[in-house]
Amino acid sequence: MDAQNNAESLETSNNVLPLQKYARQVYAAMNDEYYRVMLAAFEKAAFGHGFIFINGIESIELSTHEKGLIAREVMIAKVQHIAPKIDEHDLAASVNRYMEDGEGDSYVDGFLSALSASGIVLCRRPGWSQITLE
């Protein structure tokens, strides 16, 4: 049986399923990976700027500068995940656009809020000596 006849016979069999009914599963799987990538970048950037996440009640506030540094790393991860073949110039342009329109800060705020609702809060790493550039 050639490929065309095989495809036609499959169309009339019970093996062909409408993919639309799997939208929730696809959405969940794709978004799970999307947020795993961004949360990994978020955690790494936060750690690199002197923060850790702990089980707790009260989170510390990030300065505008700290939030921006962390948000930029999250946006880089976002763009590279969605567009893995993007060149450096377009990556920088996309990240700058996300930072200028506030999307980067929104992700950081959203992550902090969602984590806090789960009892995970941001705190300064013990022994971290902060050098501010503001």
N, CA, C and O atoms as a DFTB+ gen file, in Angstrom:
536 C
 N C O
     1  1       0.854      -1.177       0.000
     2  2       0.000       0.000       0.000
     3  2       0.901       1.242       0.000
     4  3       1.817       1.353       0.816
     5  1       0.636       2.161      -0.911
     6  2       1.467       3.359      -0.947
     7  2       1.030       4.344       0.127
     8  3      -0.004       4.152       0.767
     9  1       1.816       5.400       0.324
    10  2       1.567       6.357       1.411
    11  2       0.211       7.029       1.285
    12  3      -0.473       7.240       2.287
    13  1      -0.190       7.372       0.045
    14  2      -1.475       8.036      -0.158
    15  2      -2.629       7.118       0.241
    16  3      -3.547       7.539       0.945
    17  1      -2.582       5.879      -0.203
    18  2      -3.647       4.941       0.146
    19  2      -3.649       4.653       1.642
    20  3      -4.710       4.514       2.251
    21  1      -2.458       4.563       2.236
    22  2      -2.356       4.335       3.674
    23  2      -2.999       5.489       4.447
    24  3      -3.745       5.263       5.400
    25  1      -2.712       6.715       4.037
    26  2      -3.285       7.889       4.697
    27  2      -4.796       7.905       4.550
    28  3      -5.506       8.228       5.502
    29  1      -5.301       7.556       3.359
    30  2      -6.742       7.546       3.135
    31  2      -7.425       6.482       3.984
    32  3      -8.511       6.714       4.514
    33  1      -6.793       5.311       4.116
    34  2      -7.406       4.261       4.929
    35  2      -7.378       4.631       6.416
    36  3      -8.288       4.270       7.163
    37  1      -6.354       5.338       6.838
    38  2      -6.290       5.776       8.233
    39  2      -7.383       6.788       8.551
    40  3      -7.937       6.792       9.650
    41  1      -7.688       7.647       7.577
    42  2      -8.721       8.666       7.790
    43  2     -10.070       8.050       8.107
    44  3     -10.861       8.635       8.846
    45  1     -10.336       6.891       7.563
    46  2     -11.635       6.263       7.779
    47  2     -11.621       5.284       8.949
    48  3     -12.661       4.734       9.312
    49  1     -10.443       5.065       9.543
    50  2     -10.368       4.126      10.659
    51  2     -10.583       4.846      11.984
    52  3     -10.703       6.070      12.029
    53  1     -10.629       4.083      13.037
    54  2     -10.785       4.654      14.377
    55  2      -9.461       5.156      14.949
    56  3      -9.426       5.665      16.070
    57  1      -8.379       5.018      14.196
    58  2      -7.063       5.428      14.679
    59  2      -6.851       6.932      14.617
    60  3      -6.014       7.469      15.342
    61  1      -7.596       7.616      13.762
    62  2      -7.415       9.055      13.603
    63  2      -8.278       9.767      14.637
    64  3      -9.488       9.560      14.728
    65  1      -7.614      10.603      15.402
    66  2      -8.306      11.329      16.462
    67  2      -8.241      12.821      16.186
    68  3      -7.231      13.304      15.673
    69  1      -9.285      13.560      16.512
    70  2      -9.196      15.016      16.376
    71  2      -8.245      15.566      17.454
    72  3      -8.506      15.434      18.649
    73  1      -7.174      16.163      17.024
    74  2      -6.150      16.642      17.955
    75  2      -6.646      17.758      18.863
    76  3      -6.103      17.965      19.948
    77  1      -7.674      18.476      18.425
    78  2      -8.167      19.587      19.229
    79  2      -8.596      19.131      20.624
    80  3      -8.525      19.910      21.576
    81  1      -9.033      17.893      20.754
    82  2      -9.486      17.455      22.073
    83  2      -8.324      17.263      23.042
    84  3      -8.543      17.045      24.233
    85  1      -7.101      17.342      22.547
    86  2      -5.911      17.222      23.388
    87  2      -5.284      18.579      23.702
    88  3      -4.152      18.653      24.181
    89  1      -6.010      19.623      23.434
    90  2      -5.484      20.981      23.639
    91  2      -5.020      21.206      25.072
    92  3      -3.952      21.780      25.287
    93  1      -5.784      20.775      26.038
    94  2      -5.400      20.993      27.445
    95  2      -4.111      20.262      27.796
    96  3      -3.254      20.810      28.489
    97  1      -3.973      19.035      27.323
    98  2      -2.767      18.275      27.623
    99  2      -1.541      18.906      26.946
   100  3      -0.470      18.998      27.545
   101  1      -1.716      19.332      25.704
   102  2      -0.612      19.975      24.987
   103  2      -0.259      21.296      25.650
   104  3       0.914      21.606      25.859
   105  1      -1.285      22.069      25.979
   106  2      -1.080      23.345      26.662
   107  2      -0.314      23.142      27.970
   108  3       0.648      23.855      28.255
   109  1      -0.752      22.170      28.753
   110  2      -0.106      21.911      30.048
   111  2       1.342      21.478      29.858
   112  3       2.227      21.963      30.563
   113  1       1.593      20.584      28.929
   114  2       2.959      20.096      28.714
   115  2       3.874      21.203      28.207
   116  3       5.001      21.349      28.679
   117  1       3.387      21.983      27.246
   118  2       4.227      23.051      26.690
   119  2       4.482      24.142      27.718
   120  3       5.600      24.645      27.830
   121  1       3.451      24.510      28.467
   122  2       3.632      25.553      29.470
   123  2       4.466      25.075      30.645
   124  3       5.189      25.867      31.250
   125  1       4.379      23.798      30.978
   126  2       5.211      23.244      32.030
   127  2       6.686      23.435      31.668
   128  3       7.470      23.910      32.490
   129  1       7.053      23.075      30.475
   130  2       8.449      23.222      30.038
   131  2       8.843      24.702      29.951
   132  3       9.938      25.082      30.365
   133  1       7.958      25.520      29.418
   134  2       8.192      26.965      29.292
   135  2       8.513      27.584      30.653
   136  3       9.481      28.331      30.791
   137  1       7.692      27.266      31.653
   138  2       7.911      27.840      32.976
   139  2       9.077      27.190      33.707
   140  3       9.721      27.843      34.528
   141  1       9.359      25.954      33.438
   142  2      10.552      25.326      34.030
   143  2      11.812      26.073      33.581
   144  3      12.700      26.363      34.382
   145  1      11.864      26.374      32.295
   146  2      13.023      27.088      31.742
   147  2      13.143      28.465      32.375
   148  3      14.225      28.861      32.806
   149  1      12.040      29.190      32.433
   150  2      12.103      30.545      32.988
   151  2      12.347      30.542      34.494
   152  3      13.075      31.400      34.994
   153  1      11.762      29.606      35.222
   154  2      12.015      29.547      36.663
   155  2      13.460      29.147      36.960
   156  3      14.038      29.615      37.941
   157  1      14.044      28.299      36.136
   158  2      15.459      27.951      36.324
   159  2      16.328      29.190      36.129
   160  3      17.260      29.426      36.898
   161  1      16.021      29.980      35.100
   162  2      16.768      31.222      34.866
   163  2      16.536      32.214      35.999
   164  3      17.462      32.912      36.413
   165  1      15.315      32.278      36.499
   166  2      14.957      33.163      37.604
   167  2      15.747      32.805      38.860
   168  3      16.331      33.675      39.506
   169  1      15.759      31.537      39.192
   170  2      16.477      31.085      40.380
   171  2      17.980      31.320      40.245
   172  3      18.628      31.768      41.192
   173  1      18.534      31.018      39.071
   174  2      19.974      31.202      38.850
   175  2      20.347      32.684      38.918
   176  3      21.348      33.048      39.534
   177  1      19.544      33.529      38.289
   178  2      19.825      34.972      38.318
   179  2      19.687      35.521      39.730
   180  3      20.514      36.321      40.167
   181  1      18.653      35.102      40.443
   182  2      18.468      35.566      41.825
   183  2      19.664      35.147      42.677
   184  3      20.189      35.954      43.445
   185  1      20.090      33.911      42.550
   186  2      21.241      33.425      43.310
   187  2      22.489      34.233      42.967
   188  3      23.264      34.600      43.850
   189  1      22.672      34.503      41.686
   190  2      23.831      35.279      41.237
   191  2      23.852      36.706      41.754
   192  3      24.900      37.349      41.787
   193  1      22.691      37.194      42.155
   194  2      22.594      38.552      42.696
   195  2      22.371      38.551      44.203
   196  3      21.952      39.549      44.790
   197  1      22.665      37.392      44.820
   198  2      22.686      37.349      46.281
   199  2      21.412      36.912      46.961
   200  3      21.207      37.224      48.134
   201  1      20.552      36.201      46.263
   202  2      19.287      35.784      46.856
   203  2      19.132      34.271      46.805
   204  3      19.717      33.595      45.960
   205  1      18.331      33.759      47.730
   206  2      17.918      32.361      47.709
   207  2      16.428      32.316      48.006
   208  3      15.841      33.293      48.473
   209  1      15.835      31.177      47.730
   210  2      14.420      30.963      48.029
   211  2      14.323      29.973      49.171
   212  3      15.002      28.946      49.186
   213  1      13.470      30.298      50.121
   214  2      13.292      29.438      51.290
   215  2      11.804      29.269      51.572
   216  3      10.976      30.027      51.067
   217  1      11.478      28.273      52.377
   218  2      10.120      28.161      52.899
   219  2       9.981      29.222      53.969
   220  3      10.768      29.253      54.915
   221  1       9.011      30.076      53.838
   222  2       8.852      31.155      54.799
   223  2       7.550      31.885      54.619
   224  3       6.660      31.452      53.888
   225  1       7.460      33.011      55.307
   226  2       6.233      33.794      55.308
   227  2       6.415      35.135      54.611
   228  3       5.550      35.569      53.850
   229  1       7.534      35.784      54.870
   230  2       7.724      37.141      54.369
   231  2       8.921      37.221      53.437
   232  3      10.029      36.816      53.787
   233  1       8.680      37.749      52.249
   234  2       9.720      37.912      51.241
   235  2      10.330      39.304      51.352
   236  3       9.661      40.249      51.770
   237  1      11.594      39.425      50.980
   238  2      12.189      40.752      50.930
   239  2      11.837      41.399      49.596
   240  3      11.483      40.719      48.633
   241  1      11.937      42.700      49.558
   242  2      11.666      43.452      48.342
   243  2      12.944      43.568      47.519
   244  3      14.015      43.855      48.054
   245  1      12.821      43.345      46.231
   246  2      13.945      43.602      45.332
   247  2      13.984      45.094      45.013
   248  3      12.945      45.739      44.871
   249  1      15.185      45.625      44.902
   250  2      15.288      47.006      44.414
   251  2      14.921      46.995      42.929
   252  3      14.915      45.942      42.292
   253  1      14.622      48.148      42.399
   254  2      14.312      48.267      40.973
   255  2      15.468      47.746      40.134
   256  3      15.257      47.069      39.127
   257  1      16.673      48.059      40.544
   258  2      17.865      47.616      39.820
   259  2      17.999      46.091      39.869
   260  3      18.242      45.456      38.842
   261  1      17.843      45.508      41.051
   262  2      17.959      44.057      41.198
   263  2      16.886      43.340      40.381
   264  3      17.162      42.352      39.700
   265  1      15.656      43.855      40.461
   266  2      14.566      43.256      39.700
   267  2      14.873      43.296      38.202
   268  3      14.634      42.325      37.484
   269  1      15.400      44.418      37.745
   270  2      15.736      44.548      36.325
   271  2      16.810      43.567      35.878
   272  3      16.711      42.984      34.798
   273  1      17.832      43.383      36.702
   274  2      18.899      42.436      36.365
   275  2      18.360      41.010      36.275
   276  3      18.700      40.263      35.358
   277  1      17.532      40.651      37.220
   278  2      16.957      39.302      37.242
   279  2      15.964      39.134      36.094
   280  3      15.957      38.105      35.419
   281  1      15.135      40.140      35.877
   282  2      14.144      40.082      34.800
   283  2      14.810      39.912      33.439
   284  3      14.311      39.171      32.593
   285  1      15.918      40.583      33.225
   286  2      16.627      40.467      31.944
   287  2      17.044      39.019      31.698
   288  3      16.905      38.520      30.581
   289  1      17.546      38.349      32.710
   290  2      17.958      36.950      32.548
   291  2      16.755      36.051      32.250
   292  3      16.851      35.115      31.456
   293  1      15.637      36.340      32.887
   294  2      14.414      35.574      32.628
   295  2      13.958      35.787      31.186
   296  3      13.569      34.830      30.517
   297  1      14.000      37.012      30.705
   298  2      13.575      37.297      29.334
   299  2      14.511      36.654      28.310
   300  3      14.062      36.203      27.257
   301  1      15.793      36.612      28.611
   302  2      16.732      35.924      27.714
   303  2      16.346      34.449      27.607
   304  3      16.290      33.890      26.512
   305  1      16.080      33.828      28.753
   306  2      15.689      32.414      28.753
   307  2      14.381      32.217      27.992
   308  3      14.230      31.249      27.247
   309  1      13.445      33.131      28.180
   310  2      12.150      33.035      27.494
   311  2      12.337      33.059      25.985
   312  3      11.828      32.193      25.272
   313  1      13.065      34.049      25.507
   314  2      13.249      34.200      24.066
   315  2      14.020      33.015      23.495
   316  3      13.651      32.489      22.445
   317  1      15.073      32.595      24.163
   318  2      15.863      31.474      23.661
   319  2      15.058      30.173      23.656
   320  3      15.285      29.308      22.809
   321  1      14.137      30.031      24.581
   322  2      13.296      28.833      24.611
   323  2      12.299      28.842      23.454
   324  3      12.110      27.830      22.780
   325  1      11.673      29.977      23.235
   326  2      10.650      30.087      22.197
   327  2      11.274      30.122      20.796
   328  3      10.705      29.586      19.846
   329  1      12.423      30.744      20.678
   330  2      13.083      30.901      19.378
   331  2      14.540      30.433      19.485
   332  3      15.452      31.260      19.506
   333  1      14.766      29.118      19.552
   334  2      16.125      28.615      19.806
   335  2      17.151      28.944      18.723
   336  3      18.353      28.842      18.967
   337  1      16.703      29.330      17.552
   338  2      17.644      29.653      16.472
   339  2      17.873      31.156      16.320
   340  3      18.506      31.590      15.358
   341  1      17.368      31.946      17.253
   342  2      17.482      33.398      17.153
   343  2      18.949      33.821      17.213
   344  3      19.742      33.252      17.964
   345  1      19.296      34.826      16.411
   346  2      20.681      35.311      16.457
   347  2      20.830      36.334      17.584
   348  3      19.842      36.835      18.122
   349  1      22.071      36.631      17.925
   350  2      22.358      37.513      19.076
   351  2      21.719      38.896      18.928
   352  3      21.224      39.459      19.904
   353  1      21.731      39.440      17.714
   354  2      21.161      40.769      17.493
   355  2      19.658      40.775      17.770
   356  3      19.155      41.645      18.480
   357  1      18.949      39.803      17.208
   358  2      17.508      39.732      17.415
   359  2      17.158      39.367      18.858
   360  3      16.149      39.828      19.392
   361  1      17.991      38.541      19.482
   362  2      17.794      38.216      20.896
   363  2      17.867      39.485      21.734
   364  3      16.987      39.747      22.553
   365  1      18.915      40.266      21.527
   366  2      19.089      41.504      22.286
   367  2      17.920      42.462      22.044
   368  3      17.433      43.092      22.983
   369  1      17.469      42.576      20.798
   370  2      16.352      43.468      20.479
   371  2      15.070      43.006      21.168
   372  3      14.331      43.822      21.719
   373  1      14.807      41.701      21.138
   374  2      13.602      41.169      21.786
   375  2      13.646      41.396      23.291
   376  3      12.668      41.849      23.886
   377  1      14.780      41.082      23.900
   378  2      14.910      41.240      25.349
   379  2      14.766      42.712      25.726
   380  3      14.079      43.038      26.695
   381  1      15.397      43.589      24.980
   382  2      15.279      45.027      25.272
   383  2      13.832      45.492      25.174
   384  3      13.380      46.290      25.995
   385  1      13.106      44.999      24.177
   386  2      11.696      45.367      24.015
   387  2      10.884      44.884      25.229
   388  3      10.061      45.628      25.763
   389  1      11.120      43.634      25.659
   390  2      10.409      43.110      26.826
   391  2      10.740      43.906      28.091
   392  3       9.875      44.125      28.939
   393  1      11.972      44.328      28.205
   394  2      12.363      45.098      29.382
   395  2      11.742      46.491      29.344
   396  3      11.279      46.992      30.368
   397  1      11.731      47.113      28.175
   398  2      11.180      48.463      28.047
   399  2       9.677      48.498      28.301
   400  3       9.167      49.451      28.889
   401  1       8.965      47.456      27.856
   402  2       7.506      47.479      28.032
   403  2       7.057      46.926      29.385
   404  3       5.860      46.876      29.667
   405  1       8.017      46.510      30.227
   406  2       7.694      46.068      31.570
   407  2       7.380      44.590      31.712
   408  3       7.076      44.122      32.809
   409  1       7.451      43.847      30.609
   410  2       7.112      42.432      30.681
   411  2       8.065      41.669      31.598
   412  3       7.635      40.794      32.350
   413  1       9.349      41.994      31.540
   414  2      10.318      41.328      32.406
   415  2       9.978      41.498      33.875
   416  3       9.989      40.529      34.634
   417  1       9.678      42.720      34.276
   418  2       9.292      42.981      35.672
   419  2       8.006      42.250      36.037
   420  3       7.863      41.759      37.157
   421  1       7.069      42.176      35.092
   422  2       5.812      41.479      35.352
   423  2       6.042      39.995      35.625
   424  3       5.402      39.417      36.503
   425  1       6.946      39.384      34.878
   426  2       7.256      37.980      35.132
   427  2       7.874      37.806      36.521
   428  3       7.478      36.907      37.263
   429  1       8.825      38.646      36.875
   430  2       9.451      38.543      38.194
   431  2       8.405      38.727      39.286
   432  3       8.366      37.949      40.239
   433  1       7.563      39.737      39.162
   434  2       6.506      39.958      40.154
   435  2       5.556      38.766      40.220
   436  3       5.160      38.340      41.305
   437  1       5.197      38.238      39.072
   438  2       4.301      37.086      39.034
   439  2       4.912      35.852      39.664
   440  3       4.244      35.134      40.409
   441  1       6.187      35.601      39.367
   442  2       6.871      34.457      39.967
   443  2       6.923      34.609      41.486
   444  3       6.609      33.672      42.220
   445  1       7.317      35.785      41.950
   446  2       7.413      36.010      43.392
   447  2       6.059      35.837      44.071
   448  3       5.978      35.248      45.149
   449  1       5.007      36.341      43.456
   450  2       3.672      36.231      44.024
   451  2       3.205      34.771      44.073
   452  3       2.691      34.316      45.095
   453  1       3.382      34.052      42.979
   454  2       2.954      32.651      42.932
   455  2       3.752      31.789      43.903
   456  3       3.195      30.923      44.577
   457  1       5.049      32.030      43.972
   458  2       5.880      31.263      44.897
   459  2       5.502      31.583      46.347
   460  3       5.433      30.687      47.188
   461  1       5.262      32.852      46.627
   462  2       4.880      33.258      47.974
   463  2       3.570      32.592      48.398
   464  3       3.416      32.186      49.550
   465  1       2.636      32.484      47.464
   466  2       1.369      31.814      47.757
   467  2       1.580      30.339      48.083
   468  3       0.740      29.714      48.731
   469  1       2.706      29.788      47.632
   470  2       3.055      28.397      47.934
   471  2       3.988      28.284      49.136
   472  3       4.459      27.194      49.460
   473  1       4.255      29.422      49.802
   474  2       5.105      29.411      50.987
   475  2       6.592      29.474      50.688
   476  3       7.415      29.150      51.545
   477  1       6.941      29.891      49.472
   478  2       8.353      30.014      49.087
   479  2       8.649      31.492      48.898
   480  3       8.021      32.162      48.078
   481  1       9.616      31.997      49.668
   482  2       9.909      33.426      49.642
   483  2      11.379      33.685      49.336
   484  3      12.239      32.818      49.494
   485  1      11.623      34.885      48.903
   486  2      12.958      35.343      48.548
   487  2      13.635      35.939      49.773
   488  3      13.025      36.707      50.516
   489  1      14.897      35.583      49.983
   490  2      15.658      36.224      51.052
   491  2      17.098      36.418      50.579
   492  3      17.544      35.798      49.614
   493  1      17.799      37.283      51.276
   494  2      19.201      37.557      50.965
   495  2      20.031      36.351      51.381
   496  3      19.813      35.785      52.452
   497  1      20.968      35.959      50.551
   498  2      21.874      34.858      50.902
   499  2      22.709      35.244      52.103
   500  3      23.245      36.351      52.158
   501  1      22.826      34.351      53.061
   502  2      23.667      34.652      54.231
   503  2      25.108      34.930      53.793
   504  3      25.674      34.206      52.973
   505  1      25.679      35.977      54.348
   506  2      27.062      36.321      54.041
   507  2      27.261      37.064      52.740
   508  3      28.396      37.366      52.371
   509  1      26.179      37.366      52.032
   510  2      26.288      38.057      50.742
   511  2      26.602      39.521      50.989
   512  3      25.904      40.194      51.746
   513  1      27.662      40.014      50.345
   514  2      27.944      41.439      50.455
   515  2      27.480      42.081      49.167
   516  3      28.013      41.816      48.089
   517  1      26.492      42.919      49.298
   518  2      25.866      43.544      48.146
   519  2      26.639      44.777      47.707
   520  3      26.976      45.642      48.515
   521  1      26.908      44.838      46.426
   522  2      27.476      46.045      45.819
   523  2      26.391      46.592      44.905
   524  3      26.039      45.957      43.911
   525  1      25.862      47.755      45.228
   526  2      24.802      48.304      44.411
   527  2      25.369      49.231      43.348
   528  3      26.346      49.944      43.572
   529  1      24.738      49.202      42.203
   530  2      25.160      50.041      41.091
   531  2      24.136      51.133      40.819
   532  3      24.237      51.848      39.822
   533  1      23.157      51.264      41.695
   534  2      22.099      52.262      41.464
   535  2      22.589      53.641      41.736
   536  3      21.834      54.603      41.593
